[in-house]
Amino acid sequence: MAAASAAPCYRGLRQETNVLGFRGPRRMTVIIPGIDAQNRRISVQPLNEQESLLSLLQHGVNQGVILLQNKAPSWSDESGAYVLNFHGRVTRASVKNFQIVHPDDPDYLVLQFGRVAPDTFTMDFRFPLCPLQAFAICLSSFDGKLACE
């Protein structure tokens, strides 16, 4: 087991409705601290309550952060729903199912989360996310009912 990093594991997350409002897939943007040349997380320490990863990005400061986005599902005429390929890892349809990809490579799945039973979900993640970030992002999909209305 690898030793835990001393750097804090911050995350920023913004979930938006799509241009259709409540109907259709949500858009999700994840903002995390970047990684330096030695593969260590860049420390982001806000000086006050108004500073956050999101506020830095809104003010044009995007150095030292990584932006990840959900993979856009495609419409399936066969099922009459939006679908993503989870390669067998997700077995139930849910508005909470999502995949997060790296912007430099849309085929590089960073995180996928989805329903496998009525009250059971699966989460798969990899670099550049740490376990705490991955869990927090997945947990946020339970906050709010936008996609359920």
Secondary structure as GFF3:
##gff-version 3
##sequence-region A 1 149
A	DSSP	beta_strand	12	16	.	.	.	ID=ss1
A	DSSP	beta_strand	27	33	.	.	.	ID=ss2
A	DSSP	alpha_helix	53	58	.	.	.	ID=ss3
A	DSSP	beta_strand	65	70	.	.	.	ID=ss4
A	DSSP	beta_strand	74	76	.	.	.	ID=ss5
A	DSSP	beta_strand	81	83	.	.	.	ID=ss6
A	DSSP	beta_strand	98	102	.	.	.	ID=ss7
A	DSSP	beta_strand	105	117	.	.	.	ID=ss8
A	DSSP	beta_strand	120	125	.	.	.	ID=ss9
A	DSSP	alpha_helix	131	140	.	.	.	ID=ss10
A	DSSP	three_ten_helix	146	148	.	.	.	ID=ss11
###
